[in-house]
Amino acid sequence: MSAPDGPVGTDRSIGQLFASATTELSALVHDEIALAKAQLRQDVKRGAVGGGAFAAAGAVLIFSLPMLSFALAYGIHEGAGLPLWASFLLAFAANVLVAGLLALIGMVFAKKAKKGGGPQKAVASAKETAAVLQKAKPHPRAAAPASSRLGLPEGVGGKAEAVARSSS
């Protein structure tokens, strides 16, 4: 919030109050928009990390299967003495397990991005602010004597007040 335009204790006109309220409401709306953008950026980053993990899982399956599978299968065949077909099957299962773990990581990040709900939070906050502003009532002020409203000196107010009451 900004400091009042005039010195403390001085009354500001309705126009000044309205201008101040309009300026502050405009600043509030701009801040709400900036918040929505920041939350959206965060959700996009999370989605990008999830997408990257899914891409890494695909890359593991595509590029490492031939080389890794051959190396692993021949290693199992030599070390365990299993038939060659069983060694290749175990090598494939190991690659699928790695790809499954990477896909699981991708799903966790994708769920976090979906749960973030950045724009929805900002819209809810803006609606809450609007509801509070609609319920706001002006501060009750004591009625000023007619002499001060009419700009008359202090002692002349009695007659002016009577005239003001009778004419209204």
Secondary structure by P-SEA (a helix, b strand, c coil): cccccccccccccaaaaaaaaaaaaaaaaaaaaaaaaaaaaaaaaaaaaaaaaaaaaaaaaccaaaaaaaaaaaaaaaaccccaaaaaaaaaaaaaaaaaaaaaaaaaaaaaaaacaaaaaaaaaaaaaaaaaaaccccccccccccccccccccaaaaaaaaaaaac
